[in-house]
Amino acid sequence: MPPPSVPVRALVVDGANVVGSRPDGWWRDRAGAAARLHAGLVAALLPDVVLVLEGRARGGVDEGATGGIRVVHADGSGDDRIVEEVAAATRAGRAVTVVTADRELVGRVTALGADVLGPRTLLERLDAPAPLPPVRLRPLREDDLAVHAAGCDALVVRWSGGGRESTDEDHLRWLRANARAWSEGADLLDLAVEDALTGEHVGVVGIQRARPELEPGDVNLTYALYAGRRGHGYALAAVRAAMELAVERGPVRRFVIRCDPDNTASAAVARRAGFTPLGAIQEPDGSVLLRHVLEAASVPVRRARLPRRPRGTG
């Protein structure tokens, strides 16, 4: 079971816009295209999705729920039905993301407080043979305490906590310190990792500069996935997002990942991210860690997956 958390973010999919974003002959069989989109959503095991269909596409999938996917048919405008779904969810206190590239619809749903993702993000997740979940990095907050504390199981304590279990007060101090580090642009910073589609907080990633064991221009990366969140690609996705963000925020010569020789899962993430292993190296504190490096010049710079304005810590 996943750790306790805030309610899962609702995902409202503009079926017509998503299907129409790919020139695969959908116009010859709108119902069939809708059925394929629905099958992909079901297979992806997303937890709370509303798929809105209109016109002839409604013939491809009956109204109702299959797993976490609820299909609704728009009698008239699909955009109007999407706005109704968003309004109902926000009145219920739910966070909502709408998948669409329709500019007018984007304006209507963002005015209601919804976030927006383009169809490409969703389709990449549905299409990839071994898809990485799209992630979003954001500053840590005090109200992350319950999820963070519950997610820090024995593996997190062993590999990230030095074997020492933290109290809620310890966790809260750490969350506050990282909230300040983000606002102050500090060299040592941990961020929350969220699933960009569901809004679930799945772990943390660290971006660290100017550490004594690093050479000038190096950035050390750390990552920890919460209990129940490992094995789904979040660590690799978070490392890639963290590298993009680090390059945007300041000069980087190369990235470094250091891990215990027994932490084979962490080493596997470094290899999958394209890092080169340098072998076991003795650290300044006397410990011996495996070190992996990647030249920053090989990291593409894209728009950071961060909130437009960091939210306060309460």
N, C-alpha and C positions, 0 to 999 in steps of 0.2 A: 504494500500500500504506500502511496506517496505521502510525504509529510503533510501535516495540516497546513492550509494556506487560505488565502483569500479566495472567493469564488472564481472559478475558471473564466477567463475572458471569453465572451461570446464572439463568434466569427460569423459575419453575415456576408454571403457570397452572392454577388451580382452575376447570376448564371449567364445571362445574355452577353454581358461585357467580357467575362472570362472566356466563354466559348468563342466569341467573336475576335478575341485578341490573337488567335492563331489561324493562319490561312490554310486549313487542312481539309477544306471542302464541307465545312459544317453547314453551309447554306443549302446544300443538297439534301441534308437530313438533320434538321434541327433537333428532332426528338432523339435520334441516335446520338448526336453530340452531347445532349443533356444527360443521356443515360451513361455515357462514358465518363463525363465529369463526375456524376454521382458515384459511380463505381470507384473512381480514384479517391474520392473523399472518404468513402467507407473503408477502403483498403488502408488508408493512411492512419486510421484509428484516432482521428482528431476528436477531442472530447465534447465539444459543444458548437455545432455548426448549423446555421440556417441557410439552406440553398433556395434562393428565390428564382422561380422559372416563370416565364410569360409566353404568350402566343403559342405557336406550334411546339415549342420545346416542352410544354407541359405534358404532351403525349408520351414523352420518353420515360417519365418517372411519376409514379402516383404520389399524391400528398401523404405525409405521414413520416414516421421516424424509423430509421434503420441504424442501430448502434447509436453513435453520437451525432448522426446527421438527420436533421429535420427538413423535409421538403415542403415548401409552401408554394401554391399557385397564385399568381397575380391575375385577378379578373380583368384588370385594366392595365395601368402603367406599372411596370416592374419597379421603377424608381420609387413610385409612391408607396408600394408595399415594403420596399427596403427601408424607407424612412419610417414607416409605421413600426417595423420590427426594432429599429434602433431606438425609437422613442420609448417603446414599451420596455426595452431592456434597461435604458438609462433611468427611467422612472423607478424601476425595481432596484436601482443601485448597482447595476452591472456595468463593467467595463466592456466596451464593444470595439471591434475592428471590422471595417467593411472592406472587402476585396473588390475593387473597381478601379477603372481608369477614366470613368466618365466625369468630366470636370464639373458639370452642373451638379451631379449627384454628390461629388466630393464636397462641394460647398455646403450642400444641404445637411449632410451627416456630420461634418466637422462642426457645424453650428450647434449641433445637439451634443457635442462632446465626444464623438467617436474618433478613433484613429483610422487611418486608411493605409492599405497595402495595395500595390499594383498586382494585376493578374500574373505577371511573370514570377513573382515570389512564390505564389501558391503553386503554379504549374511546375516550377522547378522542384518543389518538394514532392509533388505527385509523380513526376516523370522519372526522376533519377533512380537508377537500379539500386543504389544504396544511398538514399538521400541524406544529406546533412540537414538537420533542422535549422531553419532560419533563426538567428538569435539577435537579440538587441542588448546592448550594454547600457547600464544606467548607474547613477550614483547610488550608493547604499543609503538606507534611511533607518531611523529608529524603529519604524513599524515593520521592518524586516525581521525583527527579533524572533517571532514565533517560528517562522519558516526556517530561518538560519539555524536556530538552536536545535530544532527537530531534525534537520538534515545533517547535522554534524555527528555522524555515527562513528563507530570504532575505526573505520578506514580513514575518515577525515582526521580524526584525532591522531591516528598513528602517523600519517604522512604529512599533515599540515600543522598539527598542533604539538608536535614533539612528544606525543604520548601523554600529554596532560589534558584532561578534560576541563572545559571551561564552564563557569557558572553563567547564569543569565546576566549577572552584572558584568562579567568579563565580556560576554558577547555584546552587550549594550555599549560598553566603552569602546570596543573595537568598531562597531557600526558608526558611532559618533565621530571617532577619529578619522574614519575614511570619508565620511560626509564632509568634514572640514578639509581633508586633503584634496578632495575634488574642487571645492570652492576656492581653495588657495593655490591650486595648480602645483601641488607638492610632487616631489620626485618619487615617493613611495605611495602607491594608490591601489586599492582593491575596489572592484566594481561588481555590481550584481549582474548575473547572466539570466536573461529572460528568454523564453520561447517567444519569438516575434508574432506567432500566430495565436497562441493561447494566452500569452501574458503571464504564464507561470514562471515563478522564480526558481531556477533549477540549480544554481550554484554561484560561484564567484571566480573572478579572474583578476590577477594582479599584474600591474605594469610598474616596474621598479627601475629607477635610474640611480646613478651615483652610489651604488653599493660598493663597499671596500673590495669585494672579490671580483668586481667587474673592471674591464679595461675602459678607457675613455670612449664614449660613444656607444657602449653596450647597453642594452635594455634586457633585464631579466623578467621572464614571464612565469607566473604561477597559476595554477588552476585547481579547483576542487569542486566536484559535483556532489550534490546532496544524495542521501540515501534514496534509492528508487529511481534515480535519474541517470545512472551510469549505463554505458553500453548502447546509447542511442545517438551518439555522434555529437553531443553537446560540447564536450571538451575540445574536440578539434575545431568545431565552428567557433567557439569562444576564443581560442588561440588566434585564429585567423582574423576575427573581428578586433581583437586586442592589438594585433600587429598593425592593422590599418589605422586604428585610432592613434597608436603611439607615433607612427610616421607623420600623421597629420598634426600632432601636438608639439613636435619638436624633432631636432635632428637625431637620427639613429644610424649607427654604423652597422651593427649587427644585433640580432636577437639571441638570447641565451635561455635555455631550459636546463635546469639542474634537478636531478632526482636521485633518491636512494637507489643503490644497485638492486635492491629487492622489489622496488616499485616498478614492475614490468609494464603495468598498464600505463603509467605516466610516460615511460620511455617509448611505448608504442605510439602514443599521441604525437610525441616529438618527431618520430620517424614519418608518420603519416602526413605531418605538416611540412615535410621536406627538409627538416633539420639534419645536419651531419653530425654523427656521434664522434666525440673527441676522446672517449674513454673515461676512466675513473681519474678524478683530479682531487687532490687534497685541498680543502677549503681553509680560509684563515683561522677558523675555529677548531681545526684539527679533524673535522669530519671528512669522509671521502664520499663524493657524489659523482654520478655520471653526468657529463656535460655534453650538451648538444648545441650547435650554433647554426644560424641562418643569416646570410647577408641581407641587410635591409633593402638593398637595391632590387631584390627579387620580389618584394611585396607590393602588390598593386594598391594604389590609393583610391579609395572610393568614399562616398559620403558616409560619415560615421553613423552607426545605428544607435543614436543617443536621443533622449528627449530634447525638444527645442529649448526648453528652459528647465534646468534641474529643479526638481521639487524640493521643498524644504524638509527638514528633519523633525518638524514638530515643535 
